[in-house]
Amino acid sequence: MRIFAFGCSLTQYFYPTWADILLYQYKNKGYETSNWAKSGAGNMYINMRLWEANSIHKFNKDDIILLQWSSMFREDRYHMGHGWWTPGNFHQSHMDDGKFELNNYQYTNKWQWADMIHCTMRDCSLISSTHKALKAIGCKVVTTNFRDPIEGWEEQSLTFNQDNKKLELEDVRSILEIYKDDIATSVPPILNALGFGTNEEFFNSRPKSVPSRKPEHQYMLNPEVHPLTHEAAEFIETHIEKLDTKTKEFVDSWKQKLINNDPIYLEDLQWVNPNKVGWSDDRWRP
């Protein structure tokens, strides 16, 4: 029996995630386990890596798939010789207003290329087809999401699109409504279920973390907006399954590591999975 995990940084991070906790529990039961997730990943990466895993391992009815979908406003690319580039959400600091041509199409700016309607159609179709294909295979699938798919679009539109904001938002909602049954997940979105907010009050309530002790990283001291291991365990026990005693001890050991450090130096935690999974894995962790 095997268990595979796919997702973004909510599934593989600097400390154990919801998926890692379940992998730990099932590994102790004799399951073969592997985590195929990557920080910053969008749904294209998640989808491509899932079917890469299937091409190698041939999913069957005895397998368990832990599948966490990410934000739809992301773009993933594999670059030969360099591996996967998964920078996370499109962001104003990474874009400019200059005109450019790509594949014989004239773009007035990069935001025109990062089209919200395209992203929504693209991800709804791949999520829908993946759900249906896994159902046909017959394996057990636990699906969740980063946040509710309807969230965040209004903010993106108001910030980046100056041409047709209202129509664009209506189109996004229309696409999500058409696909709502096919993209529905078996458990609630992780951050929504845990009550993670997006305002200043929430950010101020979070512990601080920084990538490492290197001087050049100190400016990256920020609120930790990923669920801590014990928070992820709460999500599991509420929405997926109960954890056994040994797994709870594992969770508690990580809780002590995380809450007793201020700030949390993520590199010091040394939660690294060194194993390569699949041919396209560039081994970068988390």
C-alpha positions as CSV (number, residue, x, y, z in Angstrom):
1,M,0.0,0.0,0.0
2,R,1.3,3.4,-0.9
3,I,0.5,7.1,-0.1
4,F,1.5,10.0,-2.3
5,A,1.3,13.7,-1.5
6,F,1.0,16.6,-4.0
7,G,0.7,20.3,-3.4
8,C,2.5,23.6,-2.7
9,S,4.2,24.9,0.4
10,L,1.2,23.9,2.5
11,T,2.2,20.3,1.7
12,Q,6.0,20.5,1.8
13,Y,7.7,23.2,3.8
14,F,10.5,23.8,6.3
15,Y,8.6,21.8,9.0
16,P,6.1,19.0,8.8
17,T,2.9,19.8,7.0
18,W,-0.6,18.2,7.1
19,A,0.7,15.8,4.4
20,D,3.9,15.0,6.3
21,I,1.9,14.1,9.4
22,L,-0.2,11.7,7.5
23,L,2.8,10.3,5.7
24,Y,4.4,9.7,9.1
25,Q,1.3,8.0,10.5
26,Y,0.9,5.7,7.4
27,K,4.6,4.9,7.2
28,N,4.4,3.5,10.7
29,K,1.6,1.3,9.4
30,G,3.9,-0.1,6.7
31,Y,2.9,2.1,3.8
32,E,5.3,3.3,1.2
33,T,5.2,7.1,1.3
34,S,6.5,10.0,-0.8
35,N,5.9,13.8,-0.9
36,W,5.9,15.3,-4.4
37,A,5.0,18.9,-3.4
38,K,7.0,22.0,-3.8
39,S,6.9,25.5,-2.3
40,G,5.5,28.1,-4.6
41,A,3.9,25.5,-6.9
42,G,0.8,26.3,-8.9
43,N,-1.8,23.8,-10.1
44,M,0.0,23.1,-13.4
45,Y,3.1,21.8,-11.4
46,I,0.8,19.9,-9.1
47,N,-1.1,18.3,-11.9
48,M,2.1,17.5,-14.0
49,R,3.9,15.9,-11.1
50,L,0.9,13.8,-10.1
51,W,0.7,12.3,-13.5
52,E,4.5,11.9,-13.6
53,A,4.1,9.9,-10.4
54,N,1.4,7.8,-12.0
55,S,3.5,7.1,-15.0
56,I,6.2,5.7,-12.8
57,H,4.1,4.0,-10.0
58,K,0.8,3.1,-11.8
59,F,-1.8,4.2,-9.2
60,N,-4.2,1.6,-8.1
61,K,-7.3,1.1,-5.9
62,D,-5.0,0.4,-2.8
63,D,-3.2,3.7,-3.0
64,I,-4.0,6.9,-1.1
65,I,-3.5,10.3,-2.8
66,L,-3.2,13.5,-0.7
67,L,-3.9,16.3,-3.1
68,Q,-3.8,19.9,-2.2
69,W,-4.6,22.4,-4.9
70,S,-2.9,25.8,-4.9
71,S,-3.8,29.4,-6.0
72,M,-5.0,29.6,-9.6
73,F,-3.0,32.9,-10.1
74,R,0.4,31.1,-10.6
75,E,2.6,30.0,-13.4
76,D,5.0,27.0,-13.3
77,R,7.7,26.2,-15.8
78,Y,10.3,23.5,-16.1
79,H,13.6,24.7,-17.5
80,M,15.9,22.0,-18.9
81,G,19.1,21.9,-16.9
82,H,17.7,24.1,-14.2
83,G,14.6,22.3,-12.9
84,W,11.3,23.7,-11.9
85,W,10.6,27.4,-11.4
86,T,7.7,27.8,-9.0
87,P,7.7,31.5,-7.9
88,G,4.2,31.6,-6.4
89,N,1.5,34.1,-7.2
90,F,1.9,36.7,-9.9
91,H,3.0,39.8,-8.1
92,Q,3.4,43.5,-9.1
93,S,7.0,43.6,-8.1
94,H,7.8,40.9,-10.7
95,M,6.0,42.5,-13.5
96,D,6.4,45.7,-15.6
97,D,4.3,47.6,-18.1
98,G,6.5,47.2,-21.1
99,K,5.2,45.8,-24.4
100,F,6.6,42.5,-25.5
101,E,6.0,39.8,-28.1
102,L,5.7,36.1,-27.2
103,N,4.9,33.3,-29.7
104,N,3.9,35.9,-32.3
105,Y,1.3,37.6,-30.0
106,Q,1.7,41.3,-29.1
107,Y,1.2,41.9,-25.4
108,T,0.7,45.5,-24.2
109,N,2.2,44.5,-20.7
110,K,2.9,41.5,-18.6
111,W,-0.4,41.7,-16.8
112,Q,-2.2,41.1,-20.1
113,W,-0.2,37.8,-20.4
114,A,-1.1,36.9,-16.8
115,D,-4.7,36.8,-17.7
116,M,-7.1,36.0,-14.9
117,I,-9.6,34.3,-17.1
118,H,-7.0,32.2,-18.8
119,C,-5.7,31.1,-15.3
120,T,-9.2,30.2,-14.1
121,M,-10.1,28.2,-17.2
122,R,-6.7,26.5,-17.3
123,D,-6.8,25.4,-13.6
124,C,-10.5,24.5,-13.5
125,S,-10.1,22.2,-16.5
126,L,-7.0,20.4,-15.1
127,I,-8.4,20.1,-11.6
128,S,-11.7,18.7,-13.0
129,S,-10.0,16.2,-15.3
130,T,-7.6,15.1,-12.6
131,H,-10.5,14.5,-10.1
132,K,-12.3,12.4,-12.7
133,A,-9.3,10.4,-13.7
134,L,-8.4,9.5,-10.1
135,K,-12.0,8.5,-9.5
136,A,-11.8,6.2,-12.5
137,I,-8.6,4.6,-11.2
138,G,-10.3,3.9,-7.9
139,C,-7.7,5.0,-5.5
140,K,-8.6,6.8,-2.3
141,V,-8.2,10.5,-2.7
142,V,-8.2,13.2,-0.1
143,T,-8.5,16.6,-1.8
144,T,-8.2,20.0,-0.3
145,N,-7.2,23.5,-1.4
146,F,-5.0,26.4,-0.4
147,R,-8.0,28.7,0.1
148,D,-11.5,28.9,-1.3
149,P,-11.0,29.3,-5.1
150,I,-13.3,32.4,-5.2
151,E,-11.1,34.3,-2.8
152,G,-8.5,36.9,-3.9
153,W,-9.7,37.6,-7.4
154,E,-11.3,40.9,-6.6
155,E,-8.1,42.1,-5.0
156,Q,-6.0,40.9,-8.0
157,S,-8.4,42.6,-10.5
158,L,-8.5,45.9,-8.6
159,T,-4.7,46.0,-8.4
160,F,-3.6,44.9,-11.8
161,N,-6.4,45.3,-14.4
162,Q,-7.5,48.8,-15.2
163,D,-9.6,48.0,-18.3
164,N,-12.6,45.9,-17.5
165,K,-12.6,45.0,-13.8
166,K,-16.2,44.2,-13.3
167,L,-16.7,42.0,-16.3
168,E,-13.5,40.2,-15.6
169,L,-14.6,39.3,-12.0
170,E,-18.0,38.2,-13.3
171,D,-16.3,35.9,-15.8
172,V,-14.1,34.4,-13.1
173,R,-17.1,33.7,-10.9
174,S,-19.0,32.3,-13.9
175,I,-16.2,29.9,-14.7
176,L,-15.9,28.8,-11.1
177,E,-19.7,28.3,-10.9
178,I,-19.7,26.1,-14.1
179,Y,-16.9,23.9,-12.7
180,K,-18.0,24.0,-9.0
181,D,-19.0,20.4,-8.7
182,D,-16.0,19.1,-10.6
183,I,-13.4,21.1,-8.6
184,A,-15.0,20.6,-5.2
185,T,-12.7,19.0,-2.7
186,S,-13.4,16.3,-0.2
187,V,-12.3,18.4,2.8
188,P,-12.3,22.2,3.3
189,P,-9.5,24.5,2.1
190,I,-6.7,24.3,4.7
191,L,-6.3,28.0,5.5
192,N,-10.0,28.7,5.6
193,A,-10.6,25.7,7.9
194,L,-8.0,27.0,10.3
195,G,-9.3,30.5,10.2
196,F,-6.2,32.1,8.7
197,G,-6.9,35.7,7.8
198,T,-5.3,38.1,5.3
199,N,-5.4,41.3,7.3
200,E,-2.9,43.1,9.5
201,E,-4.5,41.9,12.7
202,F,-4.0,38.3,11.7
203,F,-0.4,38.8,10.6
204,N,0.4,40.5,13.9
205,S,-0.9,37.5,15.7
206,R,1.5,35.1,14.0
207,P,5.0,34.0,15.2
208,K,7.9,35.4,13.2
209,S,10.1,33.4,11.0
210,V,13.2,34.0,8.9
211,P,14.9,31.6,6.3
212,S,18.3,31.5,8.0
213,R,20.7,33.3,10.3
214,K,22.6,34.7,7.3
215,P,22.8,38.5,7.4
216,E,21.4,38.8,3.9
217,H,18.2,37.0,5.0
218,Q,17.4,39.2,8.0
219,Y,15.2,41.5,6.0
220,M,13.0,38.5,5.3
221,L,11.8,38.3,8.9
222,N,8.0,38.0,8.5
223,P,4.9,36.6,10.2
224,E,4.8,32.8,9.6
225,V,1.7,32.4,7.5
226,H,2.0,28.7,6.9
227,P,0.2,26.4,9.5
228,L,2.5,25.2,12.2
229,T,2.7,21.5,12.6
230,H,0.3,21.3,15.5
231,E,-2.1,23.6,13.6
232,A,-1.9,21.2,10.6
233,A,-2.6,18.3,13.0
234,E,-5.8,20.1,14.2
235,F,-6.9,20.3,10.6
236,I,-6.3,16.6,10.1
237,E,-8.2,15.5,13.2
238,T,-11.1,17.8,12.4
239,H,-11.5,17.0,8.8
240,I,-9.7,13.8,7.8
241,E,-8.9,11.2,10.5
242,K,-7.8,10.8,14.1
243,L,-4.1,10.6,14.8
244,D,-2.6,7.7,16.7
245,T,-0.5,8.1,19.9
246,K,2.9,7.9,18.1
247,T,1.9,10.5,15.5
248,K,0.6,12.8,18.3
249,E,4.0,12.5,20.0
250,F,5.7,13.4,16.7
251,V,3.4,16.5,16.4
252,D,4.0,17.6,19.9
253,S,7.8,17.3,19.5
254,W,7.5,19.7,16.6
255,K,5.2,22.0,18.5
256,Q,7.9,22.5,21.1
257,K,10.5,23.2,18.5
258,L,8.3,25.8,16.8
259,I,6.7,27.7,19.7
260,N,9.9,27.9,21.8
261,N,11.8,29.8,19.1
262,D,11.3,33.5,18.5
263,P,11.9,34.1,15.7
264,I,11.8,30.6,14.0
265,Y,15.0,30.2,11.9
266,L,13.6,27.8,9.3
267,E,16.9,26.5,8.1
268,D,17.9,25.5,11.6
269,L,14.9,23.1,11.7
270,Q,16.6,20.8,9.2
271,W,13.4,19.3,8.0
272,V,14.7,18.3,4.6
273,N,13.6,15.5,2.4
274,P,16.7,14.6,0.4
275,N,15.1,11.9,-1.7
276,K,14.5,12.5,-5.3
277,V,10.9,11.7,-6.4
278,G,10.3,11.3,-10.1
279,W,12.5,12.2,-13.0
280,S,11.8,15.9,-13.0
281,D,12.5,16.5,-9.3
282,D,15.2,19.1,-8.9
283,R,15.6,18.1,-5.2
284,W,15.2,21.7,-4.0
285,R,13.4,21.6,-0.6
286,P,11.0,22.6,0.7
